[in-house]
Amino acid sequence: KRQYKSLKYEIKNESINGNDAIVTTKITVYDLINAVNNSNGYLENHIEEFNDDNNIYQENLFNTYKLNEMSKVNDTVDYEIDFFLKKTNGEWVLDNPDTLTIEKINGLYNYENY
């Protein structure tokens, strides 16, 4: 929720060719991928901290930990994203973004691997 409230964007360019359009944007989002990666690393070395009283791993305990770590992030990252649209019945309709675009919007794009 915080990510979407704080998302900043700027339309850099738009290109229309008949019923097709590309809108190039610059977005600024919280850089959450490091908190996620660090949390996963912490889990590997401290899994017992997320066990219940019966010593059984509880994913919800880890998810609470990970969300808490993500809520501490103040660093942001900028991405340039192209959005593709088609005109249907006189209305511009956004094509479904690909997985990498969604990861960027959510601040979960693992840019160190690309």
N, CA, C and O atoms as a MOPAC input file, in Angstrom:
PM7 MOZYME 1SCF
protein

 N      0.83100 1    -1.18600 1     0.00000 1
 C      0.00000 1     0.00000 1     0.00000 1
 C      0.88300 1     1.25900 1     0.00000 1
 O      0.63400 1     2.20300 1    -0.75000 1
 N      1.90000 1     1.25500 1     0.84100 1
 C      2.81200 1     2.40100 1     0.92900 1
 C      3.49200 1     2.65400 1    -0.40800 1
 O      3.68000 1     3.80200 1    -0.80900 1
 N      3.86100 1     1.57000 1    -1.10000 1
 C      4.55200 1     1.68800 1    -2.38000 1
 C      3.69400 1     2.46700 1    -3.38200 1
 O      4.19300 1     3.35500 1    -4.07300 1
 N      2.41000 1     2.13300 1    -3.45700 1
 C      1.54600 1     2.77000 1    -4.44300 1
 C      1.21100 1     4.20400 1    -4.06100 1
 O      1.07400 1     5.05900 1    -4.93600 1
 N      1.07900 1     4.47600 1    -2.78000 1
 C      0.80900 1     5.84400 1    -2.34700 1
 C      1.98300 1     6.77000 1    -2.64800 1
 O      1.79600 1     7.95500 1    -2.92600 1
 N      3.19100 1     6.21800 1    -2.59100 1
 C      4.39100 1     7.03400 1    -2.76000 1
 C      4.95800 1     6.99400 1    -4.17200 1
 O      5.90100 1     7.72500 1    -4.47600 1
 N      4.40900 1     6.16400 1    -5.03000 1
 C      4.90700 1     6.05000 1    -6.40000 1
 C      4.83100 1     7.40900 1    -7.09400 1
 O      3.80500 1     8.08800 1    -7.06300 1
 N      5.92900 1     7.78000 1    -7.71200 1
 C      5.96200 1     9.02400 1    -8.48800 1
 C      6.19300 1     8.65300 1    -9.93800 1
 O      6.91800 1     7.70500 1   -10.24000 1
 N      5.57800 1     9.39800 1   -10.82400 1
 C      5.77900 1     9.10300 1   -12.23900 1
 C      5.79500 1    10.38700 1   -13.05000 1
 O      5.25700 1    11.42000 1   -12.65400 1
 N      6.43000 1    10.27300 1   -14.19200 1
 C      6.49000 1    11.37700 1   -15.14800 1
 C      6.34900 1    10.77000 1   -16.53600 1
 O      7.03900 1     9.80700 1   -16.87300 1
 N      5.46500 1    11.32500 1   -17.33000 1
 C      5.32900 1    10.87100 1   -18.71500 1
 C      6.42700 1    11.55600 1   -19.52400 1
 O      6.47700 1    12.78200 1   -19.62400 1
 N      7.29700 1    10.73900 1   -20.09500 1
 C      8.44600 1    11.25200 1   -20.83800 1
 C      8.13900 1    11.42300 1   -22.32300 1
 O      8.63500 1    12.34600 1   -22.96900 1
 N      7.30700 1    10.51500 1   -22.85800 1
 C      7.03200 1    10.55700 1   -24.28600 1
 C      5.79500 1     9.71400 1   -24.57700 1
 O      5.46400 1     8.78600 1   -23.83900 1
 N      5.13500 1    10.05500 1   -25.65300 1
 C      4.05200 1     9.20900 1   -26.15400 1
 C      4.14900 1     9.15500 1   -27.66700 1
 O      4.43100 1    10.15000 1   -28.33600 1
 N      3.90900 1     7.97300 1   -28.17500 1
 C      3.98000 1     7.75900 1   -29.61100 1
 C      2.71600 1     7.03000 1   -30.03400 1
 O      2.41900 1     5.94400 1   -29.53700 1
 N      1.97900 1     7.63000 1   -30.94700 1
 C      0.72900 1     7.04000 1   -31.42700 1
 C      0.88900 1     6.69500 1   -32.89600 1
 O      1.31900 1     7.51500 1   -33.70700 1
 N      0.52800 1     5.45300 1   -33.21700 1
 C      0.57300 1     4.97800 1   -34.59000 1
 C     -0.74600 1     4.25300 1   -34.85600 1
 O     -0.87100 1     3.05400 1   -34.60200 1
 N     -1.72000 1     4.99000 1   -35.36600 1
 C     -3.04300 1     4.39900 1   -35.60300 1
 C     -3.72200 1     4.04200 1   -34.30300 1
 O     -3.97900 1     4.90500 1   -33.46400 1
 N     -4.01000 1     2.76100 1   -34.13900 1
 C     -4.67800 1     2.28700 1   -32.92400 1
 C     -3.70200 1     1.73700 1   -31.88500 1
 O     -4.11300 1     1.09400 1   -30.91900 1
 N     -2.42500 1     1.99000 1   -32.08700 1
 C     -1.41000 1     1.54300 1   -31.14500 1
 C     -0.67600 1     2.75200 1   -30.58000 1
 O     -0.44400 1     3.73700 1   -31.28100 1
 N     -0.31700 1     2.66300 1   -29.31300 1
 C      0.43200 1     3.75100 1   -28.67500 1
 C      1.44200 1     3.17000 1   -27.68900 1
 O      1.24600 1     2.10000 1   -27.11400 1
 N      2.51500 1     3.91300 1   -27.52100 1
 C      3.51500 1     3.60600 1   -26.50500 1
 C      3.68800 1     4.87000 1   -25.66700 1
 O      3.94900 1     5.95200 1   -26.19400 1
 N      3.54000 1     4.71200 1   -24.36000 1
 C      3.74800 1     5.81700 1   -23.43500 1
 C      4.97900 1     5.47100 1   -22.59900 1
 O      5.00000 1     4.47500 1   -21.87500 1
 N      5.99700 1     6.31200 1   -22.71600 1
 C      7.23000 1     6.10800 1   -21.96900 1
 C      7.14300 1     6.93400 1   -20.68900 1
 O      6.87400 1     8.13500 1   -20.71900 1
 N      7.37600 1     6.25900 1   -19.56900 1
 C      7.29000 1     6.92500 1   -18.27700 1
 C      8.57700 1     6.72300 1   -17.49700 1
 O      9.34500 1     5.79500 1   -17.75300 1
 N      8.79300 1     7.61100 1   -16.54500 1
 C      9.83300 1     7.42600 1   -15.53600 1
 C      9.09100 1     7.28400 1   -14.21800 1
 O      8.31100 1     8.15900 1   -13.84200 1
 N      9.33400 1     6.17200 1   -13.51000 1
 C      8.69900 1     5.99500 1   -12.21000 1
 C      9.77200 1     5.97100 1   -11.12700 1
 O     10.90900 1     5.56200 1   -11.36100 1
 N      9.38800 1     6.41300 1    -9.95600 1
 C     10.23800 1     6.34900 1    -8.77500 1
 C      9.47200 1     5.57400 1    -7.71600 1
 O      8.35900 1     5.94100 1    -7.33900 1
 N     10.09300 1     4.48500 1    -7.23800 1
 C      9.44600 1     3.61200 1    -6.25800 1
 C     10.43900 1     3.27300 1    -5.14300 1
 O     11.65000 1     3.43300 1    -5.30100 1
 N      9.90700 1     2.80400 1    -4.02400 1
 C     10.78500 1     2.29000 1    -2.97300 1
 C     11.53200 1     1.08100 1    -3.50700 1
 O     10.95500 1     0.23500 1    -4.19000 1
 N     12.80600 1     1.00600 1    -3.19400 1
 C     13.68200 1    -0.07000 1    -3.64800 1
 C     13.60800 1    -1.22500 1    -2.64500 1
 O     14.47700 1    -1.37600 1    -1.78600 1
 N     12.56000 1    -2.03000 1    -2.77100 1
 C     12.26800 1    -3.06300 1    -1.77800 1
 C     13.03400 1    -4.36200 1    -1.98200 1
 O     13.08100 1    -5.19200 1    -1.07400 1
 N     13.62900 1    -4.55700 1    -3.13800 1
 C     14.23800 1    -5.84800 1    -3.44200 1
 C     15.35600 1    -6.19800 1    -2.46000 1
 O     15.52200 1    -7.36700 1    -2.11100 1
 N     16.12000 1    -5.21100 1    -2.01200 1
 C     17.20700 1    -5.50600 1    -1.07200 1
 C     16.65600 1    -5.99200 1     0.26400 1
 O     17.22000 1    -6.90900 1     0.86100 1
 N     15.57700 1    -5.40100 1     0.74000 1
 C     14.96200 1    -5.84900 1     1.99500 1
 C     14.44200 1    -7.27400 1     1.85500 1
 O     14.56400 1    -8.07400 1     2.78200 1
 N     13.86400 1    -7.59400 1     0.70200 1
 C     13.37400 1    -8.95400 1     0.46300 1
 C     14.53500 1    -9.93600 1     0.42600 1
 O     14.48400 1   -10.98500 1     1.06700 1
 N     15.58000 1    -9.60100 1    -0.32000 1
 C     16.74500 1   -10.48600 1    -0.41000 1
 C     17.42700 1   -10.66400 1     0.94300 1
 O     17.82300 1   -11.77400 1     1.30100 1
 N     17.56400 1    -9.57400 1     1.69300 1
 C     18.18100 1    -9.66400 1     3.01900 1
 C     17.32700 1   -10.49400 1     3.96700 1
 O     17.86000 1   -11.26600 1     4.76300 1
 N     16.02600 1   -10.34500 1     3.89200 1
 C     15.11900 1   -11.14100 1     4.73100 1
 C     15.23500 1   -12.61900 1     4.39500 1
 O     15.26900 1   -13.46400 1     5.29000 1
 N     15.29400 1   -12.92700 1     3.11200 1
 C     15.43700 1   -14.33500 1     2.70700 1
 C     16.76100 1   -14.91100 1     3.19800 1
 O     16.82200 1   -16.06600 1     3.61900 1
 N     17.81500 1   -14.10900 1     3.14300 1
 C     19.10300 1   -14.54700 1     3.66100 1
 C     19.05600 1   -14.75900 1     5.17000 1
 O     19.63200 1   -15.71400 1     5.69300 1
 N     18.36900 1   -13.86500 1     5.85600 1
 C     18.21900 1   -14.00200 1     7.30300 1
 C     17.46800 1   -15.28900 1     7.63100 1
 O     17.83000 1   -15.99700 1     8.57100 1
 N     16.44400 1   -15.58900 1     6.87500 1
 C     15.66700 1   -16.81500 1     7.09000 1
 C     16.55700 1   -18.05000 1     6.98800 1
 O     16.45000 1   -18.97000 1     7.79900 1
 N     17.42400 1   -18.06500 1     5.99800 1
 C     18.30000 1   -19.22700 1     5.79600 1
 C     19.16500 1   -19.51200 1     7.02300 1
 O     19.44100 1   -20.66900 1     7.33800 1
 N     19.58900 1   -18.45700 1     7.71100 1
 C     20.49400 1   -18.61900 1     8.85200 1
 C     19.79900 1   -18.59300 1    10.21400 1
 O     20.42200 1   -18.88200 1    11.23600 1
 N     18.52100 1   -18.24900 1    10.22900 1
 C     17.79200 1   -18.10700 1    11.50200 1
 C     16.38600 1   -18.69100 1    11.41600 1
 O     15.45300 1   -18.15600 1    12.01400 1
 N     16.23400 1   -19.76600 1    10.69000 1
 C     14.89100 1   -20.30900 1    10.44700 1
 C     14.16100 1   -20.64400 1    11.74500 1
 O     12.93600 1   -20.54900 1    11.81400 1
 N     14.91300 1   -21.03500 1    12.77400 1
 C     14.27800 1   -21.42000 1    14.03800 1
 C     13.53200 1   -20.26000 1    14.69200 1
 O     12.62500 1   -20.48500 1    15.49400 1
 N     13.90000 1   -19.03200 1    14.36500 1
 C     13.20200 1   -17.86700 1    14.92100 1
 C     11.76200 1   -17.76600 1    14.41600 1
 O     10.94800 1   -17.03700 1    14.98400 1
 N     11.45800 1   -18.49100 1    13.36000 1
 C     10.12600 1   -18.41500 1    12.76800 1
 C      9.34200 1   -19.69900 1    13.00300 1
 O      8.38000 1   -19.99100 1    12.29300 1
 N      9.75900 1   -20.45100 1    13.99600 1
 C      9.04300 1   -21.67000 1    14.38700 1
 C      8.04500 1   -21.34400 1    15.49200 1
 O      8.23000 1   -20.39800 1    16.25700 1
 N      6.99500 1   -22.13800 1    15.55900 1
 C      6.02100 1   -21.98200 1    16.63800 1
 C      6.50000 1   -22.74200 1    17.87500 1
 O      7.62300 1   -23.24600 1    17.90400 1
 N      5.64500 1   -22.82100 1    18.89200 1
 C      6.00200 1   -23.48700 1    20.13700 1
 C      6.27700 1   -24.97500 1    19.95400 1
 O      6.92800 1   -25.59900 1    20.79100 1
 N      5.77800 1   -25.54200 1    18.85300 1
 C      6.01700 1   -26.95100 1    18.56100 1
 C      7.21500 1   -27.14800 1    17.62600 1
 O      7.43600 1   -28.23700 1    17.09500 1
 N      7.97900 1   -26.07200 1    17.43900 1
 C      9.18400 1   -26.09400 1    16.60000 1
 C      8.86300 1   -26.36900 1    15.12800 1
 O      9.65100 1   -27.00000 1    14.42300 1
 N      7.70600 1   -25.89300 1    14.67200 1
 C      7.29300 1   -26.03300 1    13.27100 1
 C      7.35800 1   -24.64800 1    12.61900 1
 O      6.82400 1   -23.67200 1    13.14500 1
 N      8.01400 1   -24.58800 1    11.47900 1
 C      8.16700 1   -23.32000 1    10.74600 1
 C      6.79500 1   -22.73700 1    10.41000 1
 O      5.90300 1   -23.43900 1     9.93200 1
 N      6.65000 1   -21.45000 1    10.66700 1
 C      5.41300 1   -20.72600 1    10.38700 1
 C      5.70500 1   -19.60100 1     9.39300 1
 O      6.30600 1   -18.58400 1     9.73800 1
 N      5.26600 1   -19.81000 1     8.16200 1
 C      5.54600 1   -18.83300 1     7.11100 1
 C      4.98100 1   -17.45900 1     7.45000 1
 O      5.57000 1   -16.44000 1     7.08800 1
 N      3.84400 1   -17.42300 1     8.14100 1
 C      3.24200 1   -16.12900 1     8.48000 1
 C      4.15200 1   -15.32300 1     9.41200 1
 O      4.16100 1   -14.09400 1     9.34500 1
 N      4.91600 1   -15.99300 1    10.27800 1
 C      5.86400 1   -15.27400 1    11.13800 1
 C      6.97900 1   -14.65600 1    10.30200 1
 O      7.38800 1   -13.51900 1    10.53600 1
 N      7.45900 1   -15.41300 1     9.33600 1
 C      8.49200 1   -14.87100 1     8.45500 1
 C      7.94100 1   -13.73600 1     7.60500 1
 O      8.60700 1   -12.71400 1     7.43600 1
 N      6.74400 1   -13.89800 1     7.07000 1
 C      6.15400 1   -12.83100 1     6.25100 1
 C      5.98300 1   -11.55400 1     7.04800 1
 O      6.19500 1   -10.46300 1     6.51700 1
 N      5.60500 1   -11.66500 1     8.30900 1
 C      5.49400 1   -10.48200 1     9.16900 1
 C      6.85200 1    -9.81800 1     9.32900 1
 O      6.96600 1    -8.59500 1     9.25400 1
 N      7.88400 1   -10.63200 1     9.55000 1
 C      9.24800 1   -10.10600 1     9.66000 1
 C      9.64500 1    -9.39000 1     8.37300 1
 O     10.15400 1    -8.26900 1     8.41500 1
 N      9.41300 1   -10.03900 1     7.22600 1
 C      9.81400 1    -9.47700 1     5.93200 1
 C      9.06400 1    -8.16600 1     5.65100 1
 O      9.66400 1    -7.19600 1     5.19000 1
 N      7.77600 1    -8.14000 1     5.92500 1
 C      7.00800 1    -6.90100 1     5.71200 1
 C      7.50500 1    -5.77800 1     6.61600 1
 O      7.54000 1    -4.61900 1     6.20400 1
 N      7.88400 1    -6.11400 1     7.83300 1
 C      8.43700 1    -5.11200 1     8.74000 1
 C      9.74300 1    -4.55400 1     8.18200 1
 O      9.97100 1    -3.34500 1     8.22100 1
 N     10.59900 1    -5.43000 1     7.66600 1
 C     11.85200 1    -4.97800 1     7.06200 1
 C     11.58400 1    -4.10700 1     5.83200 1
 O     12.27000 1    -3.10700 1     5.62000 1
 N     10.60800 1    -4.47300 1     5.03600 1
 C     10.27600 1    -3.68700 1     3.84400 1
 C      9.73000 1    -2.31400 1     4.23100 1
 O      9.95600 1    -1.33500 1     3.51900 1
 N      9.01800 1    -2.23700 1     5.34800 1
 C      8.43800 1    -0.95000 1     5.76800 1
 C      9.50900 1     0.03500 1     6.22300 1
 O      9.24500 1     1.23400 1     6.31300 1
 N     10.70800 1    -0.45100 1     6.51000 1
 C     11.81000 1     0.41900 1     6.94600 1
 C     12.56100 1     1.05500 1     5.77300 1
 O     13.37400 1     1.95600 1     5.97800 1
 N     12.29900 1     0.60100 1     4.55900 1
 C     13.03800 1     1.06700 1     3.38100 1
 C     12.63100 1     2.48800 1     3.02000 1
 O     11.44900 1     2.80300 1     2.88700 1
 N     13.63500 1     3.33300 1     2.86500 1
 C     13.40600 1     4.70300 1     2.40300 1
 C     14.12600 1     4.99000 1     1.08900 1
 O     13.86200 1     6.00800 1     0.44900 1
 N     15.03600 1     4.09900 1     0.68200 1
 C     15.74500 1     4.27800 1    -0.58300 1
 C     14.77300 1     4.08000 1    -1.73500 1
 O     13.87300 1     3.24200 1    -1.67200 1
 N     14.96700 1     4.86000 1    -2.78200 1
 C     14.12000 1     4.73800 1    -3.96400 1
 C     14.97600 1     4.41300 1    -5.17600 1
 O     16.19900 1     4.54700 1    -5.15500 1
 N     14.30700 1     3.98600 1    -6.21900 1
 C     14.96700 1     3.67000 1    -7.48200 1
 C     14.07700 1     4.19200 1    -8.60800 1
 O     12.85100 1     4.19600 1    -8.49200 1
 N     14.70700 1     4.63100 1    -9.69400 1
 C     13.98000 1     5.12500 1   -10.86700 1
 C     14.06100 1     4.09000 1   -11.97700 1
 O     15.09200 1     3.44900 1   -12.18300 1
 N     12.96000 1     3.94500 1   -12.67900 1
 C     12.91000 1     3.07200 1   -13.85000 1
 C     12.21800 1     3.80800 1   -14.98100 1
 O     11.29600 1     4.59300 1   -14.75600 1
 N     12.66800 1     3.54800 1   -16.19100 1
 C     11.95300 1     4.01300 1   -17.37100 1
 C     11.16300 1     2.82600 1   -17.90400 1
 O     11.72200 1     1.76200 1   -18.17100 1
 N      9.86500 1     3.01900 1   -18.05300 1
 C      8.97900 1     1.93100 1   -18.46700 1
 C      8.15000 1     2.37800 1   -19.65500 1
 O      7.61300 1     3.48600 1   -19.67400 1
 N      8.05200 1     1.50500 1   -20.64400 1
 C      7.15300 1     1.72600 1   -21.77300 1
 C      5.85300 1     0.96900 1   -21.50300 1
 O      5.85700 1    -0.22700 1   -21.21300 1
 N      4.74800 1     1.69400 1   -21.60600 1
 C      3.43100 1     1.07600 1   -21.51300 1
 C      2.83100 1     1.04700 1   -22.91100 1
 O      2.89300 1     2.03600 1   -23.64200 1
 N      2.25500 1    -0.08100 1   -23.27700 1
 C      1.69100 1    -0.28400 1   -24.60100 1
 C      0.17300 1    -0.26200 1   -24.49800 1
 O     -0.42100 1    -0.91000 1   -23.63600 1
 N     -0.43800 1     0.50100 1   -25.40000 1
 C     -1.89400 1     0.64500 1   -25.39800 1
 C     -2.45200 1     0.36500 1   -26.78100 1
 O     -1.76500 1     0.52200 1   -27.79100 1
 N     -3.70600 1    -0.05000 1   -26.80800 1
 C     -4.43600 1    -0.24000 1   -28.05400 1
 C     -5.76200 1     0.50100 1   -27.94200 1
 O     -6.39600 1     0.52500 1   -26.88700 1
 N     -6.16100 1     1.09900 1   -29.04900 1
 C     -7.44400 1     1.79100 1   -29.07300 1
 C     -8.51200 1     0.77700 1   -29.48500 1
 O     -8.45800 1     0.19800 1   -30.57000 1
 N     -9.47800 1     0.58100 1   -28.59600 1
 C    -10.56300 1    -0.35300 1   -28.82400 1
 C    -11.87300 1     0.37500 1   -28.59700 1
 O    -12.11000 1     0.91600 1   -27.51700 1
 N    -12.72700 1     0.39100 1   -29.61600 1
 C    -14.02000 1     1.09300 1   -29.52500 1
 C    -13.85400 1     2.53300 1   -29.06200 1
 O    -14.65200 1     3.04500 1   -28.27700 1
 N    -12.79800 1     3.18200 1   -29.56500 1
 C    -12.57900 1     4.59500 1   -29.26100 1
 C    -11.92000 1     4.86200 1   -27.91500 1
 O    -11.70900 1     6.02100 1   -27.55600 1
 N    -11.59100 1     3.81500 1   -27.16300 1
 C    -10.96800 1     3.96800 1   -25.84500 1
 C     -9.56500 1     3.36500 1   -25.85800 1
 O     -9.34600 1     2.30600 1   -26.44500 1
 N     -8.61700 1     4.04200 1   -25.20900 1
 C     -7.27300 1     3.49200 1   -25.07200 1
 C     -7.27600 1     2.47000 1   -23.94400 1
 O     -7.70800 1     2.75700 1   -22.82700 1
 N     -6.78800 1     1.27600 1   -24.25400 1
 C     -6.74800 1     0.18100 1   -23.28500 1
 C     -5.29400 1    -0.24500 1   -23.10100 1
 O     -4.58400 1    -0.50500 1   -24.07300 1
 N     -4.86900 1    -0.31200 1   -21.86100 1
 C     -3.50200 1    -0.70200 1   -21.53300 1
 C     -3.32000 1    -2.20000 1   -21.71700 1
 O     -4.10400 1    -2.99700 1   -21.20200 1
 N     -2.27200 1    -2.58300 1   -22.46100 1
 C     -1.91100 1    -3.99900 1   -22.54100 1
 C     -1.40800 1    -4.44100 1   -21.16900 1
 O     -0.85400 1    -3.64000 1   -20.41500 1
 N     -1.60200 1    -5.70300 1   -20.85400 1
 C     -1.09200 1    -6.21200 1   -19.58500 1
 C      0.42200 1    -6.06600 1   -19.54000 1
 O      1.11700 1    -6.52500 1   -20.44600 1
 N      0.93500 1    -5.43400 1   -18.49500 1
 C      2.39200 1    -5.29600 1   -18.38000 1
 C      3.04200 1    -6.66800 1   -18.18700 1
 O      2.43200 1    -7.58700 1   -17.63900 1
 N      4.27700 1    -6.78700 1   -18.64200 1
 C      5.00100 1    -8.04800 1   -18.45600 1
 C      5.50100 1    -8.15200 1   -17.01700 1
 O      5.38900 1    -7.20800 1   -16.23500 1
 N      6.04900 1    -9.30600 1   -16.68800 1
 C      6.49000 1    -9.58600 1   -15.31500 1
 C      7.55300 1    -8.59900 1   -14.84000 1
 O      7.48900 1    -8.12700 1   -13.70500 1
 N      8.52000 1    -8.28300 1   -15.68400 1
 C      9.57800 1    -7.35200 1   -15.27200 1
 C      9.02500 1    -5.96500 1   -14.97000 1
 O      9.47100 1    -5.30400 1   -14.03200 1
 N      8.05700 1    -5.52800 1   -15.76400 1
 C      7.43900 1    -4.22300 1   -15.52600 1
 C      6.71000 1    -4.21500 1   -14.19100 1
 O      6.80800 1    -3.24800 1   -13.43600 1
 N      5.98900 1    -5.27200 1   -13.89800 1
 C      5.27600 1    -5.35900 1   -12.61800 1
 C      6.26400 1    -5.37800 1   -11.45800 1
 O      6.03300 1    -4.73400 1   -10.43500 1
 N      7.35900 1    -6.11100 1   -11.61200 1
 C      8.38800 1    -6.12400 1   -10.56800 1
 C      8.94700 1    -4.72000 1   -10.34100 1
 O      9.17300 1    -4.32000 1    -9.19900 1
 N      9.16800 1    -3.98300 1   -11.40400 1
 C      9.68100 1    -2.61700 1   -11.26700 1
 C      8.67400 1    -1.73300 1   -10.53800 1
 O      9.05300 1    -0.99000 1    -9.63200 1
 N      7.41900 1    -1.79900 1   -10.91100 1
 C      6.38700 1    -0.98500 1   -10.27000 1
 C      6.29200 1    -1.30500 1    -8.77800 1
 O      6.04800 1    -0.41500 1    -7.96300 1
 N      6.48500 1    -2.56900 1    -8.42700 1
 C      6.40000 1    -2.99500 1    -7.03700 1
 C      7.70600 1    -2.81800 1    -6.26700 1
 O      7.76000 1    -3.10000 1    -5.07000 1
 N      8.76200 1    -2.35300 1    -6.94300 1
 C     10.04700 1    -2.17300 1    -6.28300 1
 C     10.75900 1    -3.48300 1    -6.01000 1
 O     11.65000 1    -3.54100 1    -5.16300 1
 N     10.37300 1    -4.54100 1    -6.72300 1
 C     10.91500 1    -5.87500 1    -6.48900 1
 C     11.75000 1    -6.38900 1    -7.65400 1
 O     12.08800 1    -7.57200 1    -7.70500 1
 N     12.08100 1    -5.51300 1    -8.57900 1
 C     12.91600 1    -5.89200 1    -9.71900 1
 C     14.33800 1    -6.11900 1    -9.23700 1
 O     14.94100 1    -5.22700 1    -8.64000 1
 N     14.87900 1    -7.30000 1    -9.49000 1
 C     16.21400 1    -7.64000 1    -9.01900 1
 C     17.24500 1    -7.19000 1   -10.05700 1
 O     17.79900 1    -8.00500 1   -10.79400 1
 N     17.49000 1    -5.88300 1   -10.09900 1
 C     18.34700 1    -5.27000 1   -11.11500 1
 C     19.79200 1    -5.75800 1   -11.05100 1
 O     20.52300 1    -5.63600 1   -12.03400 1
 N     20.21400 1    -6.30100 1    -9.92800 1
 C     21.58700 1    -6.79500 1    -9.82300 1
 C     21.78900 1    -8.07400 1   -10.63500 1
 O     22.92300 1    -8.43900 1   -10.94400 1
 N     20.70600 1    -8.74800 1   -10.97800 1
 C     20.79600 1    -9.98600 1   -11.76700 1
 C     20.67500 1    -9.73000 1   -13.25900 1
 O     20.76100 1   -10.67300 1   -14.04600 1
 N     20.47600 1    -8.47400 1   -13.67800 1
 C     20.29700 1    -8.19000 1   -15.10500 1
 C     21.36600 1    -7.25700 1   -15.60600 1
 O     21.37600 1    -6.90600 1   -16.78500 1

